[in-house]
Amino acid sequence: MSKLQSIFESNKNWSADIKKEDPTFFERLSNQQAPKYLWIGCSDSRVPATQLCGLDAGEIFVHRNIANLVINTDFNCLSVIQYAVEVLKVTDIIVCGHYGCGGVAAALSNQSLGLIDNWIRNIKDVYHLHREEMVKYVKGSEEECNRLTELNVSNQVYNLANTTIVQNAWKRSQELNLHGVVYSLKDGILKDQGICLSSDKDIEEVFKLS
Ligand SMILES: [Zn+2]
């Protein structure tokens, strides 16, 4: 018996339940997807994009990596963004961090974890950028980790705005809004970080491409 037997069984039940509720659901989705949102979130198993937004399959295009980073040399993330913006024409991109993020906690420690140190290093850069504020927190405290999580999300939203993909979309006058949110594992609530970038006016001059 397959070690994935329980997965196959629950998959059959899920499919049957949906067909019962909405007989044409799979037929509709197999013809096309037209999500309005691109979600860039953490790989953490406790932060499932579609479920926590109360959306159905087909409504959100998803990219996840450790600590929801948008790195301008990450062709995986950039390819997802390009496809979402240029082909699917999503109108909103949501960068979602979460409190209690292991990636952010790792960035605050000095422990070496192997290859992933090179990825985590990007979060250490966010700390360094905001070190005047960050040094005020008690080292190792929950508050320190929570604040770096929020600052990391803001930083990734700006990284996103600086990409050629987003800048070119805005030049074409394509509607595209970038948002930053943080999810709480404790109550399942998304906290808006008060960032919404919709044009290149919010980009620092040095990053603007003519
Ligand atoms: Zn995380």
Boltz pocket constraint, residues with backbone or C-beta under 6 A from the ligand:
constraints:
  - pocket:
      binder: B
      contacts: [[A, 42], [A, 43], [A, 44], [A, 66], [A, 67], [A, 98], [A, 100], [A, 101], [A, 102], [A, 103], [A, 104]]
      max_distance: 6.0
